[in-house]
Amino acid sequence: MSKIRTRSIRMAALVAVGAIALAGCGSDSTGTDSAPEAKGTEAPLFAELPQNIQDAGVIRVGSDIAYAPMEYYDTDGKTVLGFDKELTDLLTEQLGVKFEWNNAVFDSLITQLKSERIDVAISGMSDTAERQQQVDFVDYYQAGAMLLVKKGNPEGLSSIEDLCGKTVAVQRGTTQEGYAKDQSKKCEANGEDPIDLLSFDRETEAMLQVKNGRAVAGMQDYPVATYNAKTSGGGNDFEVVGEQVGAGPLGIAVRKDDTQLRDALQQAVQAIMDNGEYQKLIDKYETPLGAIDSATVNAGT
């Protein structure tokens, strides 16, 4: 899973590390939201949806709702906020159906999708060639991994190459975990100690290890790392160091046999890119490096 951003929006008092209790709401629980009214047949792309989605009037979303600013719970522990949530609000205007958000552990999302417990997975998920073997992606954003360290960078880290022999905390099943594992192998190949990798189900758990000094660094998507550095502890807990690693597209994951839904989503994403609403969302979340101008399918490598 790749993740994301900087921003100054309605963040309430929810700081990523402080959100652990909120993010711990039960798996597969549906959050409340303030989605726009679904217009049904009046929406421009309603007819493009599969009949079962038209009949249901809803697209079931699976997401790890603990990845601010992409998706996270408001202080009530129920209302879903974030870039991805607002993206689906815009897609509702195009498709005429609501998006129902369901919380789940990140590395279970593709399994849930393939077993038809959800219709799509939207969770700052990187579109990669490996994942394309199981699902298709409608790409809507781009991001690379960044190092998140304690404020002041006490270890003097500047790149992923500096992590040899050090303890690093990541979220399980993410591309960041993969980058850390690959780098650990390079460390050993160069005669250095491997990375001591700590993997957790939730991003907030990984961040807590860095905050408490049990890990020297975490790895997160560009928007997420930047956001956490700006907001956690009033900007006093973390900082971001180095350059993006492996920047690539994030996508909405869809079952490979659900081509009609995939194509309808692609049209809807492209429509909000063309009408300017997507750029307004990018500007609101202050993530200019995340913007793309074409809703591609399976563009990840």
C-alpha positions in Angstrom: 0.0 0.0 0.0 1.4 3.2 -0.8 0.4 6.5 0.9 0.3 10.3 0.9 0.6 14.2 1.7 0.6 17.6 3.3 -2.4 19.7 4.1 -4.2 22.2 6.2 -7.9 21.2 6.1 -10.6 20.2 8.5 -8.3 18.0 10.5 -10.0 18.5 13.8 -8.0 17.3 16.7 -7.2 14.0 15.0 -3.5 13.4 14.9 -2.4 10.2 13.3 -0.6 8.8 16.4 -3.4 10.0 18.7 -5.9 8.3 16.4 -5.0 4.8 17.4 -8.1 4.3 19.5 -10.3 5.6 16.7 -8.6 3.6 14.0 -9.0 0.5 16.1 -12.7 0.4 15.4 -13.8 -3.1 14.5 -12.8 -4.5 11.1 -15.4 -4.3 8.4 -17.4 -1.7 10.4 -19.2 0.9 8.2 -18.4 4.5 9.0 -21.0 7.2 8.8 -20.3 10.0 6.3 -21.8 13.1 4.8 -21.8 11.9 1.2 -23.8 13.9 -1.4 -27.2 12.6 -2.3 -27.0 9.9 -5.0 -28.8 11.0 -8.1 -29.4 7.6 -9.6 -30.4 7.6 -13.2 -30.0 11.4 -13.4 -26.2 11.1 -12.9 -24.2 11.2 -16.2 -22.6 7.8 -15.8 -25.2 5.8 -14.0 -26.0 3.7 -17.1 -22.4 2.7 -17.3 -22.5 0.8 -14.0 -23.2 -2.9 -13.8 -26.9 -3.8 -13.2 -26.2 -5.2 -9.7 -24.6 -1.9 -8.6 -27.5 0.1 -10.1 -30.0 -2.0 -8.2 -28.1 -1.8 -4.9 -27.5 2.0 -5.3 -24.2 1.6 -3.5 -20.6 0.6 -4.1 -19.1 -1.2 -1.1 -15.6 0.2 -0.3 -13.0 -1.7 1.7 -10.3 0.4 3.3 -7.9 0.6 6.2 -9.4 3.8 7.6 -6.3 4.8 9.6 -4.2 6.4 7.0 -4.6 10.1 7.3 -4.9 12.1 5.2 -6.1 9.5 2.7 -8.8 8.1 4.9 -9.3 8.3 8.7 -12.0 8.6 11.3 -13.1 11.9 12.7 -13.0 12.4 16.5 -16.4 10.6 16.8 -14.8 7.4 15.6 -17.5 6.9 13.0 -17.3 9.6 10.4 -14.9 8.9 7.5 -12.8 11.8 6.3 -9.8 12.2 4.0 -8.7 12.6 0.4 -10.0 9.2 -0.8 -13.4 9.8 0.9 -13.8 13.1 -0.8 -12.8 11.6 -4.0 -15.6 9.1 -3.8 -18.0 11.9 -3.0 -17.0 13.5 -6.3 -17.5 10.1 -8.0 -21.0 9.8 -6.6 -21.9 12.9 -8.5 -20.8 11.2 -11.7 -22.1 7.7 -11.0 -25.3 8.4 -9.1 -24.6 5.8 -6.4 -23.1 6.1 -2.9 -19.8 4.7 -1.7 -20.2 2.7 1.6 -17.0 2.7 3.5 -16.0 -0.4 5.5 -12.9 -0.6 7.7 -10.5 -3.6 7.4 -6.8 -4.5 7.8 -4.9 -3.4 4.8 -3.4 -6.7 3.8 -6.8 -8.3 3.8 -8.4 -6.0 1.2 -7.5 -7.9 -1.9 -8.7 -11.1 -0.3 -12.0 -9.5 0.6 -12.3 -8.0 -2.8 -11.8 -11.4 -4.6 -14.3 -13.0 -2.2 -16.9 -10.3 -3.1 -17.3 -9.0 0.4 -16.5 -5.6 -1.0 -16.9 -4.1 -4.5 -13.7 -2.0 -4.6 -10.7 -1.3 -2.4 -9.7 2.3 -1.9 -6.9 2.7 0.6 -4.0 4.6 -0.8 -3.1 1.3 -2.5 -0.1 1.2 -4.9 -0.9 -0.1 -8.4 1.9 -2.7 -8.8 2.6 -5.4 -11.4 2.4 -8.0 -8.6 -1.1 -6.8 -7.4 -2.3 -6.6 -11.0 -2.0 -10.4 -11.2 -5.0 -10.5 -8.7 -6.9 -7.2 -9.4 -7.2 -4.3 -11.8 -6.6 -0.7 -10.8 -8.1 2.6 -11.9 -5.3 5.0 -11.1 -6.1 8.4 -9.6 -2.9 9.6 -7.8 0.8 9.0 -7.6 3.1 8.8 -4.6 6.5 7.4 -3.5 7.8 6.3 -0.1 9.4 8.7 2.3 11.4 8.2 5.5 9.6 9.5 8.7 12.0 10.0 11.6 11.8 11.7 15.1 11.9 15.4 15.1 15.5 16.6 14.9 16.6 13.4 13.0 18.7 12.1 15.9 20.2 9.3 13.8 21.2 11.7 11.0 19.4 9.7 8.3 19.2 11.0 4.8 18.2 8.0 2.6 17.0 4.5 2.6 20.6 3.4 2.3 21.3 4.6 5.8 18.9 2.1 7.4 21.4 -0.9 7.4 21.6 -2.4 10.8 18.8 -0.2 12.2 15.3 -0.8 13.3 12.5 0.4 11.0 8.7 0.2 11.5 6.2 -0.2 8.7 2.7 -1.2 8.0 2.3 -4.9 7.0 1.5 -5.7 3.4 2.5 -2.2 2.0 5.0 -1.4 -0.7 7.0 0.4 2.0 7.5 -3.0 3.7 8.7 -4.3 0.4 11.2 -1.5 -0.1 12.6 -2.0 3.4 13.0 -5.8 2.7 14.7 -5.1 -0.6 17.1 -2.6 1.0 17.8 -5.1 3.8 19.0 -7.6 1.2 21.2 -4.9 -0.4 22.7 -4.2 3.1 23.7 -7.8 3.5 25.0 -8.1 0.0 27.3 -5.1 0.8 28.6 -6.8 4.0 26.4 -4.6 6.3 23.9 -5.7 8.9 20.3 -6.2 7.7 17.5 -3.9 8.6 15.6 -5.0 11.8 12.1 -4.7 10.3 9.0 -4.3 12.6 5.7 -4.8 10.7 2.3 -3.9 12.1 -1.3 -4.1 11.0 -1.9 -0.4 11.4 0.2 2.6 10.3 -0.5 4.2 13.6 1.2 1.3 15.4 4.3 1.7 13.2 4.4 5.4 13.9 4.2 4.9 17.6 7.4 2.8 17.5 9.2 5.8 15.9 7.7 8.3 18.3 8.8 6.2 21.3 12.3 5.5 20.0 11.8 1.8 19.4 12.5 2.3 15.7 14.7 5.0 14.1 12.4 5.5 11.1 9.2 4.6 9.5 8.4 4.6 5.8 5.2 6.1 4.4 3.7 7.5 1.2 4.7 11.1 0.4 1.4 12.7 1.3 1.0 10.7 4.5 4.5 11.2 5.7 4.4 14.9 5.1 1.0 15.2 6.7 2.1 13.3 9.8 5.2 15.5 10.1 3.1 18.6 10.0 0.3 17.5 12.4 1.5 15.0 14.9 2.3 16.6 18.2 1.7 20.0 16.7 4.5 19.3 14.3 7.0 18.4 17.0 7.0 14.6 16.8 8.4 13.8 13.3 10.1 15.1 10.2 10.5 13.8 6.7 14.0 13.1 5.3 15.4 12.2 1.9 13.7 11.8 -1.5 10.7 9.8 -2.6 11.4 6.1 -3.2 9.7 4.3 -6.0 7.1 6.9 -6.9 4.2 5.3 -8.8 0.4 5.3 -9.2 -2.2 4.7 -6.5 -5.4 3.0 -7.7 -8.9 1.9 -6.9 -8.7 -1.9 -6.9 -11.5 -3.8 -8.7 -12.0 -7.5 -9.3 -10.5 -8.6 -12.6 -13.8 -10.0 -13.9 -15.7 -6.8 -12.9 -14.6 -4.9 -16.1 -17.9 -2.9 -16.4 -17.4 -1.4 -12.9 -13.7 -0.8 -13.6 -14.5 1.1 -16.8 -17.3 3.1 -15.2 -15.0 4.2 -12.4 -12.3 5.1 -15.0 -14.8 7.3 -16.8 -15.9 8.9 -13.6 -12.4 9.6 -12.4 -11.5 11.1 -15.8 -14.7 13.2 -15.7 -13.7 14.9 -12.4 -10.2 15.4 -13.8 -11.6 17.1 -16.8 -14.1 19.3 -15.0 -11.6 20.7 -12.5 -13.0 19.1 -9.3 -10.0 16.7 -9.0 -7.5 19.6 -9.0 -9.5 21.4 -6.4 -9.2 18.3 -4.2 -5.4 18.2 -4.8 -5.2 21.9 -3.9 -7.2 21.4 -0.8 -4.9 18.7 0.5 -1.8 20.5 -0.6 -0.4 17.5 -2.5 0.7 18.8 -5.9 3.2 16.0 -6.5 0.3 13.5 -6.2 -1.7 14.9 -9.2 -2.1 13.0 -12.4 -4.1 14.1 -15.5 -5.3 10.8 -16.9 -7.3 8.0 -15.2 -5.2 5.1 -16.4 -5.8 1.4 -15.8 -3.0 -0.8 -14.5 -0.3 1.8 -15.2 1.9 0.6 -12.3 5.0 -1.5 -13.0 
